[in-house]
Amino acid sequence: MASFPTYGPEEIDALNGVADAVLGVFKHHGYTRHEPAVLQPAHLFVDRSGEEIRRRTYELTDPTGHELCLRPDLTIPTCKFQVDSGAAFPARLCYHGLAFRHQPGAGQFWQAGAELLGLADRAAGDAEMMGLAAEAVRAGGVKDFSMLVGDLGLFNTLVDALEVPAQWRGRLKRHVWRTGYFEKLLARMVSGEVNETERTVDALAGLKLMELKPAIEELIDKEGDAPLGGRTRDEIVERLMVQACDDSAPRLDPEVADLITKFLKVSGNGEAALEEIRVLTKPVAAKMVKPLAAMAERLHALKGMDIPLDKVRFVAHFGRNLEYYTGFVFEFWTRAGEVAGGGRYDTLLESFGAPRGTTAIGCAIRTERLLAARTA
């Protein structure tokens, strides 16, 4: 059972000291403090964070029937605030407060973070956020750390360049960071094997689009009061329609699947890992030039932040555990574990009504972990 600890005076003073140091760095670089409400509409997180966070979110229903949750993440409500406010871009916002997720031993944690929203120059934004996070971690008292970096954009570009059935590209991109599940998904695409749920969906795949929605509605009706897993009926219908269309696609070429598997196994020193990817992706080299150059530029930027490249590990399979990430991702690690992380989520603001192409990158820092790392 998750616990909600009570902090004594000394612990609070220590946590506040770390938080003040981190927020001081953010303020120095022009980030203004924002405090999202602890209670949030549950639907904000349902289709934006992914299954991993959804399963760990504390949900409740208020007396009027509205579905609410304790904020599991502060990025989403901060981004929504920026869009709803109508304020100009680019915007630099920061925060510090409790987030709530069901997890072994604890149900809450302290999170400081910064969000850089709407900066057109993505390379400049990547460098700014990496440097900001590194400076904040050091200000919090941790000087010795390593970095883990990845780029979902590299994988997405590879999938688009290869002979992958169009219906499956989105599914591969959505689930690439889900180690274990992704490998099984890839194997099923090659073999054509389906489970019981997919067999039910397969029966719908031959229907015309205008016939598909009524058939799915009828299928759900047969289930009576079966739980919908936190989604609305309309959301269930929409997802089943997408899946039914996906399952009508041809099988994935085993050679394409093998290249994808080899790509996702690339892990090691940043510059050496990028060279390995260049060799692996020679058949589609022209398409990979731009994202590989962008990743190389990020590694070069780290040299100016006093982060030795032998402390930086690139992992092709790395995507963090939030579905809204779309590209470059990073984490800072110490002997005590992960203390900070972040990345690019360029489609999140659009989902709240921002203009198409509005960029976003951010970082989150676990202040209680910084405190623990100082004495580890």
C-alpha positions as CSV (number, residue, x, y, z in Angstrom):
1,M,0.0,0.0,0.0
2,A,1.3,3.4,-0.9
3,S,2.1,5.8,2.0
4,F,1.9,9.5,2.4
5,P,4.7,10.5,4.7
6,T,4.7,13.3,7.2
7,Y,7.8,15.5,7.1
8,G,9.3,16.8,10.3
9,P,10.8,20.3,10.7
10,E,14.3,19.3,9.8
11,E,13.2,17.4,6.7
12,I,11.0,20.3,5.5
13,D,13.8,22.8,6.0
14,A,16.2,20.6,4.0
15,L,13.7,20.1,1.2
16,N,12.9,23.8,1.1
17,G,16.6,24.6,0.9
18,V,17.0,22.3,-2.1
19,A,13.8,23.7,-3.7
20,D,14.8,27.3,-3.2
21,A,18.2,26.6,-4.9
22,V,16.6,24.9,-7.9
23,L,13.9,27.6,-8.2
24,G,16.6,30.2,-7.9
25,V,18.3,28.9,-11.0
26,F,15.0,28.8,-12.9
27,K,14.2,32.4,-11.9
28,H,17.7,33.6,-12.9
29,H,17.1,32.3,-16.4
30,G,13.7,34.0,-16.7
31,Y,11.3,31.3,-15.7
32,T,8.2,32.5,-13.7
33,R,6.7,30.5,-10.9
34,H,3.3,28.8,-11.5
35,E,1.4,26.5,-9.1
36,P,-1.1,24.1,-10.7
37,A,-4.1,23.0,-8.6
38,V,-3.6,19.7,-6.8
39,L,-7.1,18.5,-7.9
40,Q,-7.3,18.2,-11.7
41,P,-9.9,17.0,-14.2
42,A,-9.0,13.3,-14.8
43,H,-9.5,13.5,-18.5
44,L,-6.5,15.8,-18.9
45,F,-4.2,12.9,-18.2
46,V,-6.1,9.9,-19.6
47,D,-4.9,10.2,-23.2
48,R,-1.8,12.3,-22.7
49,S,0.3,10.4,-20.2
50,G,-0.1,6.8,-21.2
51,E,-1.0,3.5,-19.5
52,E,1.9,3.5,-17.1
53,I,0.9,6.8,-15.4
54,R,-2.9,6.1,-15.8
55,R,-2.6,2.9,-13.7
56,R,-0.9,4.8,-11.0
57,T,-3.2,7.9,-10.8
58,Y,-5.4,8.6,-7.8
59,E,-8.9,9.3,-9.2
60,L,-12.1,10.4,-7.4
61,T,-15.5,11.7,-8.2
62,D,-16.8,14.9,-6.7
63,P,-20.4,15.3,-5.4
64,T,-21.5,16.7,-8.7
65,G,-20.2,13.6,-10.6
66,H,-17.1,15.2,-12.1
67,E,-14.1,12.8,-12.5
68,L,-11.0,14.3,-10.8
69,C,-7.5,13.2,-9.9
70,L,-4.6,14.2,-7.7
71,R,-2.1,15.7,-10.1
72,P,0.3,12.8,-11.1
73,D,2.4,15.3,-13.2
74,L,2.8,19.1,-13.2
75,T,3.8,19.5,-16.9
76,I,0.3,18.9,-18.3
77,P,-1.6,21.4,-16.1
78,T,1.2,24.0,-16.6
79,C,0.9,23.7,-20.4
80,K,-2.8,23.9,-20.3
81,F,-2.6,27.1,-18.1
82,Q,-0.3,28.7,-20.7
83,V,-2.6,27.9,-23.6
84,D,-5.8,28.9,-21.7
85,S,-4.3,32.2,-20.6
86,G,-3.8,33.3,-24.2
87,A,-0.3,34.6,-23.2
88,A,2.4,35.1,-25.8
89,F,5.0,32.5,-26.8
90,P,7.7,31.7,-26.1
91,A,6.9,31.3,-22.5
92,R,9.1,30.1,-19.6
93,L,7.3,28.7,-16.6
94,C,8.5,26.8,-13.5
95,Y,7.0,25.2,-10.4
96,H,7.6,23.1,-7.3
97,G,5.1,21.0,-5.4
98,L,3.8,17.6,-4.7
99,A,2.8,15.1,-7.4
100,F,0.8,11.9,-6.6
101,R,1.3,8.5,-8.1
102,H,0.6,5.0,-6.7
103,Q,3.9,3.3,-6.4
104,P,5.7,0.9,-4.0
105,G,6.4,2.6,-0.6
106,A,5.1,6.0,-1.5
107,G,2.1,7.8,-3.1
108,Q,3.6,11.3,-3.4
109,F,6.8,13.0,-4.3
110,W,8.2,16.5,-4.6
111,Q,8.7,17.8,-8.1
112,A,10.4,21.0,-9.3
113,G,10.2,21.6,-13.0
114,A,10.6,24.1,-15.9
115,E,8.8,24.3,-19.2
116,L,10.0,26.2,-22.3
117,L,7.0,26.6,-24.5
118,G,6.8,27.9,-28.1
119,L,10.5,28.6,-28.9
120,A,10.8,28.1,-32.6
121,D,14.5,27.2,-32.5
122,R,14.4,23.6,-31.3
123,A,18.2,23.2,-31.1
124,A,18.4,26.3,-28.9
125,G,15.6,25.0,-26.8
126,D,17.2,21.6,-26.3
127,A,20.5,23.2,-25.3
128,E,18.8,25.6,-22.9
129,M,16.8,22.9,-21.1
130,M,19.8,20.5,-20.8
131,G,21.9,23.4,-19.4
132,L,19.1,24.6,-17.1
133,A,18.6,21.1,-15.6
134,A,22.3,20.5,-15.1
135,E,22.7,23.9,-13.4
136,A,19.7,23.2,-11.2
137,V,20.9,19.8,-10.1
138,R,24.3,21.3,-9.2
139,A,22.6,24.1,-7.3
140,G,20.7,21.5,-5.4
141,G,24.0,20.1,-4.1
142,V,24.7,17.3,-6.5
143,K,27.9,17.7,-8.5
144,D,28.7,14.1,-9.6
145,F,26.2,12.7,-12.1
146,S,25.9,11.0,-15.4
147,M,23.4,11.5,-18.3
148,L,21.1,9.1,-20.2
149,V,19.9,10.5,-23.5
150,G,17.7,9.3,-26.3
151,D,15.7,10.6,-29.2
152,L,12.2,9.2,-30.1
153,G,12.5,11.4,-33.2
154,L,15.3,9.2,-34.5
155,F,13.1,6.1,-34.2
156,N,10.1,7.8,-35.7
157,T,12.2,8.9,-38.7
158,L,13.4,5.4,-39.2
159,V,9.9,3.9,-39.1
160,D,8.7,6.4,-41.7
161,A,11.7,5.6,-43.9
162,L,11.3,1.9,-43.8
163,E,8.7,-0.3,-45.6
164,V,6.3,-0.3,-42.6
165,P,2.6,-0.6,-43.4
166,A,1.1,2.9,-42.8
167,Q,-1.5,1.5,-40.4
168,W,1.2,0.2,-38.1
169,R,3.6,3.2,-38.0
170,G,1.6,5.1,-35.3
171,R,1.4,2.0,-33.1
172,L,5.2,1.4,-33.3
173,K,5.9,5.0,-32.4
174,R,3.5,5.1,-29.5
175,H,4.9,1.9,-27.8
176,V,8.6,2.0,-28.6
177,W,9.5,2.9,-25.0
178,R,7.5,0.1,-23.5
179,T,10.2,-2.6,-23.1
180,G,8.8,-6.1,-23.3
181,Y,5.4,-5.1,-24.8
182,F,7.1,-3.5,-27.9
183,E,9.0,-6.7,-28.7
184,K,5.9,-8.8,-28.5
185,L,4.0,-6.3,-30.6
186,L,6.8,-6.4,-33.3
187,A,6.7,-10.2,-33.3
188,R,3.0,-10.3,-33.8
189,M,3.3,-7.9,-36.7
190,V,5.7,-10.3,-38.4
191,S,3.8,-13.5,-37.6
192,G,0.3,-12.2,-37.9
193,E,-0.7,-13.9,-34.6
194,V,-3.5,-12.2,-32.6
195,N,-4.8,-12.6,-29.1
196,E,-8.5,-13.0,-28.1
197,T,-9.1,-9.3,-28.0
198,E,-7.5,-8.8,-31.4
199,R,-9.6,-11.6,-32.9
200,T,-12.7,-9.7,-31.8
201,V,-11.3,-6.6,-33.5
202,D,-10.3,-8.6,-36.6
203,A,-14.0,-9.5,-37.1
204,L,-14.7,-5.8,-37.5
205,A,-11.8,-5.1,-39.8
206,G,-13.6,-6.1,-43.0
207,L,-16.4,-3.6,-42.4
208,K,-16.7,-0.4,-44.2
209,L,-16.0,2.7,-42.2
210,M,-19.7,3.7,-42.0
211,E,-20.5,0.3,-40.7
212,L,-17.6,0.1,-38.2
213,K,-18.8,2.5,-35.5
214,P,-22.3,1.0,-35.1
215,A,-20.7,-2.5,-34.9
216,I,-18.4,-1.4,-32.1
217,E,-21.2,0.3,-30.3
218,E,-23.1,-3.0,-30.4
219,L,-20.1,-4.9,-29.1
220,I,-19.7,-2.6,-26.1
221,D,-23.5,-2.9,-25.4
222,K,-23.1,-6.6,-25.1
223,E,-20.6,-6.1,-22.4
224,G,-23.2,-4.4,-20.2
225,D,-21.6,-2.5,-17.3
226,A,-18.1,-3.7,-17.9
227,P,-15.5,-1.1,-16.7
228,L,-14.1,1.1,-19.4
229,G,-10.6,1.6,-17.8
230,G,-11.0,5.3,-17.1
231,R,-12.0,6.2,-20.7
232,T,-15.3,7.4,-22.0
233,R,-17.4,5.3,-24.3
234,D,-16.5,7.5,-27.2
235,E,-12.8,7.1,-26.5
236,I,-13.2,3.3,-26.4
237,V,-15.1,3.4,-29.7
238,E,-12.4,5.6,-31.4
239,R,-9.5,3.4,-30.3
240,L,-11.2,0.2,-31.4
241,M,-11.9,1.8,-34.8
242,V,-8.2,2.6,-35.2
243,Q,-7.2,-0.9,-34.0
244,A,-9.6,-2.6,-36.4
245,C,-8.1,-0.6,-39.3
246,D,-4.6,-1.5,-38.1
247,D,-5.3,-5.2,-38.0
248,S,-6.3,-5.2,-41.7
249,A,-2.7,-4.3,-42.6
250,P,-0.3,-6.8,-44.2
251,R,2.4,-8.5,-42.1
252,L,5.7,-6.7,-41.4
253,D,8.7,-7.8,-43.4
254,P,11.0,-9.8,-41.1
255,E,14.1,-8.0,-42.4
256,V,12.5,-4.6,-41.5
257,A,11.6,-6.0,-38.1
258,D,15.2,-7.2,-37.7
259,L,16.6,-3.8,-38.5
260,I,14.2,-2.1,-36.0
261,T,15.3,-4.6,-33.3
262,K,19.0,-4.0,-34.0
263,F,18.4,-0.2,-33.9
264,L,16.7,-0.4,-30.5
265,K,19.6,-2.4,-29.1
266,V,22.1,0.4,-29.7
267,S,23.4,1.7,-26.4
268,G,26.7,3.2,-25.3
269,N,28.9,6.3,-25.5
270,G,26.9,9.0,-27.3
271,E,29.2,9.6,-30.3
272,A,30.0,5.9,-30.8
273,A,26.3,5.0,-30.6
274,L,25.4,7.5,-33.3
275,E,28.1,6.1,-35.6
276,E,26.6,2.6,-35.0
277,I,23.2,3.9,-36.0
278,R,24.7,5.5,-39.2
279,V,26.1,2.1,-40.2
280,L,22.8,0.2,-39.4
281,T,20.6,2.6,-41.3
282,K,22.6,2.9,-44.5
283,P,19.7,1.7,-46.6
284,V,17.8,4.9,-45.6
285,A,20.8,7.1,-44.9
286,A,19.4,10.2,-46.6
287,K,16.3,10.2,-44.3
288,M,18.4,9.9,-41.1
289,V,20.9,12.7,-41.8
290,K,18.9,15.5,-40.1
291,P,17.9,13.7,-36.8
292,L,21.4,12.3,-36.4
293,A,22.9,15.8,-36.9
294,A,20.5,17.2,-34.3
295,M,21.5,14.5,-31.8
296,A,25.2,15.2,-32.5
297,E,24.6,18.9,-32.0
298,R,23.1,18.2,-28.5
299,L,26.1,16.1,-27.6
300,H,28.4,18.9,-28.7
301,A,26.4,21.4,-26.6
302,L,27.1,19.3,-23.5
303,K,30.8,20.0,-23.8
304,G,30.0,23.7,-23.0
305,M,28.1,22.6,-19.9
306,D,31.1,20.9,-18.2
307,I,29.5,17.5,-18.8
308,P,32.1,15.0,-20.0
309,L,30.9,12.9,-22.9
310,D,32.2,9.8,-21.2
311,K,29.5,10.5,-18.6
312,V,26.8,10.5,-21.4
313,R,25.2,7.3,-22.5
314,F,22.9,7.2,-25.6
315,V,20.2,4.5,-25.5
316,A,18.0,4.1,-28.6
317,H,15.2,2.3,-26.7
318,F,15.0,5.1,-24.1
319,G,11.8,7.1,-24.1
320,R,10.9,7.7,-20.4
321,N,7.5,6.6,-19.2
322,L,5.2,9.3,-20.4
323,E,3.4,9.0,-23.7
324,Y,3.5,12.7,-24.5
325,Y,7.2,12.8,-25.3
326,T,7.9,13.2,-29.0
327,G,11.6,13.6,-29.5
328,F,14.8,14.2,-27.5
329,V,14.7,12.9,-23.9
330,F,17.3,12.9,-21.1
331,E,17.8,11.9,-17.5
332,F,20.4,12.7,-14.8
333,W,21.6,9.8,-12.6
334,T,23.6,9.5,-9.4
335,R,24.6,6.6,-7.3
336,A,21.3,7.1,-5.5
337,G,19.3,6.8,-8.7
338,E,17.6,9.1,-11.2
339,V,17.3,12.7,-9.9
340,A,16.0,14.6,-12.9
341,G,14.7,14.1,-16.4
342,G,12.9,15.7,-19.3
343,G,12.6,16.1,-23.0
344,R,10.6,17.4,-25.9
345,Y,6.8,17.1,-26.2
346,D,6.0,19.1,-29.3
347,T,2.4,18.0,-29.7
348,L,1.1,18.4,-26.2
349,L,0.2,22.1,-26.5
350,E,-1.7,21.5,-29.7
351,S,-4.0,19.1,-27.8
352,F,-5.0,22.1,-25.7
353,G,-5.7,24.3,-28.6
354,A,-2.3,26.0,-29.3
355,P,-1.4,26.6,-32.9
356,R,-0.1,23.7,-34.9
357,G,3.7,23.4,-34.5
358,T,3.9,25.0,-31.1
359,T,7.1,23.5,-29.6
360,A,7.7,22.5,-26.0
361,I,10.5,21.1,-23.9
362,G,10.8,20.7,-20.2
363,C,12.6,19.1,-17.2
364,A,11.4,17.8,-13.9
365,I,13.7,17.5,-10.8
366,R,12.9,15.3,-7.8
367,T,14.0,17.5,-5.0
368,E,13.8,14.8,-2.3
369,R,16.0,12.6,-4.5
370,L,18.5,15.4,-4.8
371,L,18.6,15.7,-1.0
372,A,19.2,11.9,-0.8
373,A,21.9,12.0,-3.4
374,R,23.9,14.5,-1.5
375,T,24.5,12.0,1.3
376,A,24.7,8.8,-0.8
